[in-house]
Amino acid sequence: MEQKLRRDRCIGDNLRALRNKYDISQEKLCAELQRRGCDISRTCYAKYEAGELNVRISVLIELKKIYSCEFDDFFVGLDVNNQ
């Protein structure tokens, strides 16, 4: 069974910031994700960044490896106490 995070906050801005920090296009990032076994198109990834789709946990795991970052980096600025 595929797991997804329930979206009640948008991490799209953080996904975009990380991608821009590493100066990688959505196309190249998706190609790397596909090489690592994540079936994802550029259109789908763009919807992650726009907050239109839930991000699959498997994608977050691979993004963490690609960016050599912490999971916290995906959630910067999303203070759960200030809903």
Backbone torsions as a table, in degrees:
resi	resn	phi	psi	omega
1	MET	NA	129.7	180.0
2	GLU	-77.2	132.7	179.6
3	GLN	-99.1	143.4	175.9
4	LYS	-133.3	152.3	172.6
5	LEU	-81.5	138.7	175.3
6	ARG	-74.4	122.9	-174.6
7	ARG	-87.6	108.7	168.7
8	ASP	-123.2	-2.2	173.9
9	ARG	-141.3	149.9	-178.0
10	CYS	-97.4	122.2	175.8
11	ILE	-99.9	8.8	-177.0
12	GLY	-56.1	-41.6	179.7
13	ASP	-63.0	-37.6	178.7
14	ASN	-70.5	-37.4	175.8
15	LEU	-61.8	-44.6	179.9
16	ARG	-64.6	-43.1	-179.2
17	ALA	-62.3	-42.6	178.3
18	LEU	-64.4	-43.3	-179.7
19	ARG	-63.0	-42.1	179.6
20	ASN	-68.3	-36.1	178.2
21	LYS	-58.6	-37.5	-179.5
22	TYR	-93.8	4.9	175.4
23	ASP	49.3	55.8	-179.9
24	ILE	-126.0	138.1	179.3
25	SER	-77.1	161.3	176.0
26	GLN	-59.8	-38.7	-179.2
27	GLU	-61.8	-47.8	-178.8
28	LYS	-67.7	-38.6	178.3
29	LEU	-62.9	-44.5	179.9
30	CYS	-65.3	-36.8	176.6
31	ALA	-62.1	-41.1	177.9
32	GLU	-67.4	-41.4	177.2
33	LEU	-61.7	-41.0	178.4
34	GLN	-64.5	-40.5	178.0
35	ARG	-60.7	-29.8	-179.8
36	ARG	-90.9	7.0	173.7
37	GLY	98.2	5.5	177.5
38	CYS	-93.3	117.8	179.6
39	ASP	-81.7	94.5	-175.2
40	ILE	-143.8	136.0	177.1
41	SER	-98.2	164.9	177.7
42	ARG	-63.1	-37.7	178.7
43	THR	-61.8	-42.4	178.1
44	CYS	-64.0	-45.9	-179.6
45	TYR	-63.3	-38.7	177.8
46	ALA	-60.0	-35.4	177.6
47	LYS	-70.1	-31.3	172.6
48	TYR	-60.8	-48.9	-178.1
49	GLU	-65.9	-31.3	179.9
50	ALA	-82.5	-8.7	-179.0
51	GLY	79.4	18.7	-178.1
52	GLU	-90.5	-17.7	-179.8
53	LEU	-133.1	149.3	171.6
54	ASN	-69.9	142.8	177.8
55	VAL	-87.3	128.5	177.5
56	ARG	-69.5	141.9	179.3
57	ILE	-60.3	-38.7	179.7
58	SER	-60.8	-34.0	177.8
59	VAL	-70.1	-43.1	178.3
60	LEU	-60.6	-39.8	179.0
61	ILE	-61.2	-45.6	-179.9
62	GLU	-69.6	-37.2	177.2
63	LEU	-62.6	-39.2	177.8
64	LYS	-58.8	-41.8	179.0
65	LYS	-68.5	-43.4	-178.8
66	ILE	-62.4	-45.3	-176.4
67	TYR	-86.8	-7.8	-175.2
68	SER	50.3	50.1	-177.3
69	CYS	-120.0	-180.0	175.9
70	GLU	-97.4	156.9	176.5
71	PHE	-59.4	-33.2	178.9
72	ASP	-55.3	-30.7	-178.9
73	ASP	-62.1	-25.1	178.3
74	PHE	-75.9	-19.6	-172.7
75	PHE	-115.6	14.9	179.6
76	VAL	-57.8	132.1	175.8
77	GLY	83.3	0.2	-180.0
78	LEU	-101.6	77.6	-177.6
79	ASP	-74.0	110.0	-176.4
80	VAL	-69.5	-16.3	179.6
81	ASN	-80.7	-15.6	-179.1
82	ASN	-114.5	67.5	-179.2
83	GLN	-79.7	NA	NA
